[in-house]
Amino acid sequence: MNRILDRFIATIVRKGNLTLTFADGTRRTYGGGTGKPVHIRFNTSKAEWLVVYNPEYYLGECYGDGGLDIVEGDMYDLLETVFTGNPDGEFEYKPWMKLFAKIRYAFRFFKEYNFAQRSRKNVQHHYDLTGALYDLFLDGDRQYSCAYFETPDTDLEEAQLAKKRHIAAKMVMNRPGLSVLDIGCGWGGMALYLARNLGAKVKGVTLSDEQLAIARKRAEDGGLKDDVRFDLQDYRHVEEKFDRIVSVGMFEHVGRPFYDTYFKKSAQLLKKDGVMLMHTIGRTDVPSTTNPFIEKYIFPGGYMPALSEVMPAIERSGLKITDIEILRLHYAETLKAWRKRFMARREEAKALYDEKFCRIWEFYLASSESAFRWQNLVIFQFQLAHDQEAVPLTRDYIQSSENCLRQTEQKQQAGSVRFPHEAAE
C-alpha cells in the first residue's frame, strides 16, 4: 500500500463513502462510509505516485490511460466526494501543489501567447473534431456555451434558446437591418438567431474549418445566406464597422497578453452608437492559471479570467461598461446535461475515436461541472458601448425584449414573420 497516497486521501476525504483499492490489492475506505459509495482501483503503482504528486493533472491522465479505474460510481461521483469531502467543503491544497501552481503562474504568458497562427492551431485542436461527436451531447442548435436556465425544470434545448434570447435582448436590437459582428461564431447558432428573429445583417468569424462549413450550410439551408456571412478569419483582421458586436465563449481563447488587443480592436470595430455583448467564463477569485489537464487535452492556450484582469483592459480601450451580469450555476447545469447525454451515447463516441478519448472527455465534462458547482468558475456577461446613452437607463428593457422575442420565435415557427428588408424578396 502506498502510505503517502493513503494519508493524502485521508486528509481530503473526511466525509463521504470512498473505497480505494491500491495496486497491491490493499483496500481502504475513507469518509466514514456515509453517502453514495464510490470505489476506485489503481492498476499500477506508478499511477498512485503520479496522482499524489500532481492530482490536478494526473488524475485525469491516469484515468484516460487506464492507470486507474472507477469500479463503483463514476468520475463525477468521485469529484463530488473529493470537493465536498471536507467539513468546510473545500479541497485542501498541499504545499507541493501550491508550488506547482506558482510555477505554472510564472510561465502563464508563454502558454497564453495566442498570436494569429497559434490561435488557429488551438481552435483546430478542439473545434475541428468531427461534428458527429458534438451531435452526441449538444442541443439541436449546437450551442457550445453556457445555457440560461430560467426555471429548475427547463431542459437543455429551452435553456440554450433562452441564452440566445437573453443575449439578444441585451444587444438592444431595436430595428431590423443592424449590422452585427459575431466574434467566434461557432456553428452559427447565435448569428442565425439574430438574422432570423431580429432582421440583422451578421458577419460571423471563426478559426475552425469544421464550424465554418457547417455554419455556411445552415445559413444556406435556412434561407439566410444573404443576411449572414461566415468567414474563416481572425478577429484581429476584421476591418468593417458594426452597429453591434457579440462574442459568446470566445474570450476564453484570447489569452491575457492579448486582452488589450481584443478590446481595442472591438472599440475600433464598434460604431459610436453601438453596443457590444461579451459572454465569457471567468473566476470569482484572484488571477490564476488554467487547469493543466484541460490546457493539454482540451483547450490549449485557454484561460478563464478574474474580473480584475478584464476590467483594466476594457478601461484602456475607451469602451464604457454599461452592464455586468454574473451567471453562477447555469454552466454547472449545462455541463450536467452535456455529461449525461455524452455518457448515454458513450459507445457511439468510442466508435468515433477510442476508449482513451471517451475517458478523457468524461473527465473533462465531470471536472468542468465540478469547477462551476463547487469551485470558482462563473459566467460574466459584459455589455459595452462608446456612448453611455446607447442603452436604456434601467434594465426593464431586457425582460421586455425577451417577451417580444418569445412572440417572434413562435411566429417564426409558424412561418409568419417578415422583416422590412425582406419585402422585395
C-alpha positions, 0 to 999 in steps of 0.5 A: 500500500502506498502510505503517502497516497493513503494519508493524502486521501485521508486528509481530503476525504473526511466525509463521504463513502470512498473505497480505494483499492491500491495496486497491491490489492490493499483496500481502504475506505475513507469518509466514514462510509456515509453517502453514495459509495464510490470505489476506485482501483489503481492498476499500477503503482506508478499511477498512485505516485503520479496522482499524489504528486500532481492530482490536478493533472494526473488524475485525469491522465491516469484515468484516460490511460487506464492507470486507474479505474472507477469500479463503483460510481463514476468520475463525477461521483468521485469529484463530488466526494473529493470537493465536498469531502471536507467539513468546510467543503473545500479541497485542501491544497498541499504545499507541493501543489501550491508550488506547482501552481506558482510555477505554472503562474510564472510561465502563464504568458508563454502558454497564453501567447495566442498570436494569429497562427497559434490561435488557429492551431488551438481552435483546430485542436478542439473545434475541428473534431468531427461534428458527429461527436458534438451531435452526441451531447449538444442541443439541436442548435449546437450551442457550445456555451453556457445555457440560461436556465430560467426555471429548475425544470427547463431542459437543455434545448429551452435553456440554450434558446433562452441564452440566445434570447437573453443575449439578444435582448441585451444587444438592444436590437431595436430595428431590423437591418443592424449590422452585427459582428459575431466574434467566434461564431461557432456553428452559427447558432447565435448569428442565425438567431439574430438574422432570423428573429431580429432582421440583422445583417451578421458577419460571423468569424471563426478559426475552425474549418469544421464550424465554418462549413457547417455554419455556411450550410445552415445559413444556406439551408435556412434561407439566410445566406444573404443576411449572414456571412461566415468567414474563416478569419481572425478577429484581429483582421476584421476591418468593417464597422458594426452597429453591434458586436457579440462574442459568446465563449470566445474570450476564453481563447484570447489569452491575457497578453492579448486582452488589450488587443481584443478590446481595442480592436472591438472599440475600433470595430464598434460604431459610436452608437453601438453596443457590444455583448461579451459572454465569457467564463471567468473566476470569482477569485484572484488571477490564476492559471488554467487547469493543466489537464484541460490546457493539454487535452482540451483547450490549449492556450485557454484561460478563464479570467478574474474580473480584475484582469478584464476590467483594466483592459476594457478601461484602456480601450475607451469602451464604457461598461454599461452592464455586468451580469454574473451567471453562477450555476447555469454552466454547472447545469449545462455541463450536467446535461452535456455529461449525461447525454455524452455518457448515454451515447458513450459507445457511439463516441468510442466508435468515433475515436477510442476508449482513451478519448471517451475517458478523457472527455468524461473527465473533462465534462465531470471536472468542468461541472465540478469547477462551476458547482463547487469551485470558482468558475462563473459566467460574466456577461459584459455589455459595452458601448462608446456612448453611455446613452446607447442603452436604456437607463434601467434594465426593464428593457431586457425582460421586455425584449425577451417577451417580444422575442418569445412572440417572434420565435413562435411566429417564426415557427409558424412561418409568419414573420417578415422583416422590412428588408425582406419585402422585395424578396 
